[in-house]
Amino acid sequence: MPSDPRRPVYLDNHATTALDPSALKAMLPYLRERYGNPSSRSHRSGQMAAQAMEEARAQVSKLIGSDPSEVFFTSGATEANNIAIKGLARASKRRHLVTLDIEHRSVLDPLRRLEAEGYVVTRISPGRSGVVDPRAIGAALRPDTLLVCVMAANNEIGTVQPVEAIAELAHRRGALVLCDAVQAAGKLDLRRVTAGADLITLSAHKLHGPKGVGMLGVRGGRSKIKLIPLFDGGAQEGGLRSGTPNVPGIVGFGEAARLASLRLTGDRARLLWLRKRLWSRLRDQLPAIHLNGDPERRLPNNLNITIDGVKAAELLKRAVEVEFSGGSACLTSSPEPSYVLRSIGLTEEQRWSSIRLGLARTLTASDIDRAAAALIRAVRDCRRTV
C-alpha cells in the first residue's frame, strides 16, 4: 500500500503492531452475531464460540510447533509469564531460578516477587553483544534450580538468544526453561528459536493481532508440567486460567498466527531489506551513531541506536514525522534510562542518547525514506542547538 504523507511513519512496532485487516475480519462475527459463551455448550451459540476457539488454538500451536492441547489462552504475555513463573514455583520444592538481567519486566518483576517470598534468583548479564553465552547459564545452575527464563529476542536491542543450547544445559540439571517469544513471533521461526523450551509465551498484538490476548504454551501439557493457577473461579483453559475467554480476541490471534506462519519467509526478507535501507541512510548521513547489540544475531525489524550529542527525549520532540521510542513501552514513565542498555555496558549518557526503531511488514520503501530524512533533520537540529 502507498504511504500516507499526512501521517507520521510508525516505527514503534516493538510496542505494538497494526491489526491486520484479515484478523479484524475474522473477529467481527464474534463481536456481533456470534456472541455465545464458549463455556455454554448446551446450545448452538456456545458451541460455535467453542469451536472458533479450538480452531484458533490449532493456528497458534502451529506457529510454535506444539500440539493444540499445549496452548492456553491468557490476557497477554504478562499474564502468561506470571502464570509460568509463579505457578511453577509454587508447585515445586525447588527454590532457585536463573534469568537474564535484560528480560522483559513481566519476567523480572514476578521473579522479584518470588525473591520476597524466599526464593533465590541468579541474574546473568549477556555482555556487550547482548547475546548470552550458554556456558554462563550453565555455570549458574544448581541442584535445586527450577527454571531458567530466557527470551527468544530482546524487546529493546533485538538480540536473539541461543535458547536451544541453554535448554540442553538446563535439562541436564532437571531444570525447565521459560521462553518469552513475544518479539520473535512473526519475524523468526518459533519452532526453531524456541526449540527445547518447556514454556513459551506470546502476545497477539506484537504480530498484527488484537490487544488483550496472549498465550502460554506448555510443552507436554499440564500432565507433564505442574502449574498452580494464579486465581480461582472456573475451569476454563484446562483450569489454568479462570474467566470467560475473550473469544473475538482469540479468533483474531489465531488468524494473525496463521498469517505469520504463512508469510514468515517473505516478511523476514522484506524486513531485512527495509532495515538495511534505513540503517544505511542514517549511517551515511549522520556521524557518531552506533548500533547497540549484535549486528547479525538480531531481529530483522530492529535497530537500537545511540546518537552521540543528542538526547532521545529532545529527538522525540523534534522528529514529529516519525513515531518511535527511547526504549521499552512498559518503561516510558520510568525516570531511569534503559536497564537493558546498562547491562550491555552503555554509560548513562549513552543510554539517554539511544532510540529504538521497530519496523513492520506494513511499511514501504517510501515510509523508510521519509522516516530517515525526518530523523536526520532532527538530529542535525539537536546538534546545532547543543
Helices and strands as residue ranges (DSSP letters): E 9-10, H 21-31, H 44-64, G 68-70, E 71-74, H 77-89, E 96-100, H 105-116, E 120-124, H 134-140, E 145-149, H 163-172, E 176-180, H 190-193, E 199-203, G 204-206, E 214-218, G 237-239, H 247-285, E 289-291, E 302-307, H 312-318, E 322-323, G 329-331, H 339-343, H 348-352, E 354-358, H 365-385
